Amino acid sequence: MRISVARFSLISHFFRVSLYAAWMLAVGAAAYAQESSTQATQSLQSTHATRITIAAVGDLMCHESEFLVARQKDGGYNFESFFAAIAPLLSQADVAIGNLETVMAGAKARFTGYPAFNTPDEYATALKNAGFDVLTTANNHSFDRGFAGVVRTLDILDTLAMPHTGTSRSLIERSKPLMLDIKGIKLGILAYAYGLNQKHAPAKYRTVVNVIDTSAILLDIAEMEALPPTQKPDKIIVCLHWGDEYQLEPNSTQKKLAIWLFERGVDIILGSHPHVVQTVERKYVTRKSGDSADCVVIYSMGNFISGQRPIPRETGVIVWLDFEKNATTNAVSIGATAFTPTYIHKTRVDGKSSFVVLPVPDALKECEANPDYLPQPVKERLGDALKEITRQFATPNKTFKLYQPVQSEHPR
Ligand SMILES: [Zn+2]
């Protein structure tokens, strides 16, 4: 997918940076700014269709068990086989988005898994090749290798032409929201984390990692809504790294924040961090403005790739969200919503240990046709995952359906 770029005007941009500087001073962190090469508005190559499909997944992690099996004889790393079984499905989306819950601080800083991640650059390349188009980077591991780790990770993503949001190299970069224009449908994407694992991180981390701070979020939403009509997003997506780890139900803080955001203009919330799948809601919400809006929250999408065991940490979900633009009114609405349960299968590929992300419905179908496709205990786990995630996605009005893959090649 080719990505072209548009910039905001310089004057309004200085205004935005000064608002952020004021916010930073208000939260007591050191405000500083440096020139950034990252673009705020990204236009994804489009055709003339008026319906687009977004695929979203949860946490993209790289534990030691993962990079050890990806290590090659020549000392390099290759993660491509992790995603070989899922890439054809992901490629059916116009845009695939996930949460990169690690940093790439370079080989000199020694590669590590939990508790302070540092992942080989080849991991990002494999994500790109798997079909990911956008990565969020705000999470409790964003600052695992300090400011240098944040900067180098964003540099690597820029080298891959992978748009990102959630961490920034400067206040100027922080002030530029990520905007996607896909076939004429404009999406604003924001990302925030509840905090960091490092209890004693310097206060300036709040300039580089977006934290869940309602004043900052309000400023970001207001900034998007103040854009001229040609740039203003049709829908605002907020990616939140929140909730309690390994809990199958969202907590009351998540539920309250979801409503608070919907009332203030957010349309979609994509959740990550619990490492298990949590439930979804799709409902009409009355905004502070008085308008009624169709809003969707996925509280947690689980692990998409991770070394964490056992089930349910081995499972995740791809969420499919359609957006439709009315040809007469140009109004954009949320269309069909669907899900695909996924399973992180630890197996052998070409005689070597590997992790393989499997689409659960397809893998179960394959097992019916070929009983030796997976060992019996794995088949049982896939069956359990399908049942459990279907339960989590069973909204009262059944708005989320099991995704039916497009049979013909998608004209991406
Ligand atoms: Zn996390």
Residues whose N, C-alpha, C, O or C-beta is under 5 A from the ligand:
A	BS01	ZN	N139 N140 H273
